[in-house]
Amino acid sequence: MHYRHALQIDPDNVKIYNNIGNAFARAGQWDEAIVQYRRVLQIDPDNTDALFNLGNALKQIDQFDEAIVQYRHVLQNNPDDASSHYHLGIMLADRGHPAQAITHYRRLIELQPEFPPGFNNLAWTLATASDPSLRNPPEAIQLAQKACELTAYQDPLMMDTLAAAYAAAGRIDEAISTVQKALALARSKGDEDLQLKLRENLRRIQESSAVIGNPP
């Protein structure tokens, strides 16, 4: 009711439309949120709040390509928007563009040097990229260790990334030990889905160990 009254007074108030969109987003009503964010952009095409929020909403309904467009638009206006670099990195990596993802992750950790997911995601990409020219296991280890240090070695996903980096560098014993620690953490948290994922990762590392002649 307050929003309606305010819009009657000022129908081009982009802040109100953005707030209405945020209310829909908090309720998980993504289509309705998208409508409100688009209304903002009809009035103010370079509104970075609406562009970012629209990108987030589109991602929630699996409209990934259009979400990427919105995040890129944010960065055209504000190249130092760390959140857009973060989301772009994830989506570009998932869409098969690891080189672009790496660029965004590198900028992210420059902007947010105490943000563990930035180091973790960059480490994972450098450790697992299918393109040999992008892989850099030694740097991946350093980055993954930084992510683990920032989380006091209590985040099993980041421990798993460190294990992947060790494996990529051929340090199989350390990889196995690290993923076993990650599995113990996941078990202590009662996360059964993560335990399944980590067991599968452990199996892969042990198989790779057998192939190169090291005991699992």
Buried (B, 14 or more C-beta within 10 A) or exposed (E): EEBEEBBEEEEEBBBBBBBBBBBBBEEEBBEBBBBBBBBBBEEBEEBBBBBBBBBBBBBBEEBBEEBBBBBEBBBEEBEEBBBBBBBBBBBBBEEEBBEBBBBBBBBBBEBBEEBBBBBBBBBBBBBBBEEEEBBBBEBBBBBBBBBBEBBEBEBBBBBBBBBBBBBBBEBBEBBBEBBBBBBBBBBEEEBEEBBEBBEEBBEBBBEBBEEEEEEE
